[in-house]
């Protein structure tokens, strides 16, 4: 029998299973397309952001570094580093930054990283659920189809494999459909999990580099940083200059 004929012979329960699997398939595919597009844009922006951000840090140009991070809104790395710099910038400018302030910036990095990881993983639970449950949903339809086939054979009083072959072939369709839905979902889940792990590593590495950069500037009495010393020197020179 053709697929159309098999569909016509399916019972309401089997058709309900197929509709359920179809909904799972459409949902998982939409998540995979959306996630692929988002991660593609995020990685492209990160590749552009990282070298420019490093250059601004080397020049101690915090304003440009923060503005740069705000321009790359789809890059998780930019959001993490920009948020941390935005928190510590007022402390640097008023000359009161200490080691504890840099620790606060490090905690801000960790908070922002947690939020970005949650955002990146959004939708993966649906892919994992589809990959894990779709074969069993299809198997449920197959089981009920086989039961119905044997019940039909018993009611008709017939014997032999030929009398139930059509019923069993109809029942196995739901298992095949369930596997067809689950396999792409599992592939997509594993692919995006690897991508997100790579982005997480990039965020961790970049944030550690920035924190190390700030820590290297902390020295001198009372833990004042070189930014503070430069600020105080500039303020003293301004006070000594004639009006």
Secondary structure by P-SEA (a helix, b strand, c coil): ccaaaaaaaccaaaaaaaaaaaaaaaaaaaaaaaaaaaaaaaaaaaaacaaaaaaaaaacaaaaaaaaaaaacccaaaaaaaaaaaaaaaaaaaccccaaaaaaaaaaaaaaaaaaaaaaacaaaaaaaaaacaaaaaaaaaaaaaaaaaaaaaaacccccccaaaaaaaaaaaaaaaaaaaaaaaaaaaaaaaaaaaaaaaaaaaaaaaaaaaaaaccccccccaaaaaaaaaaaaaaaccc
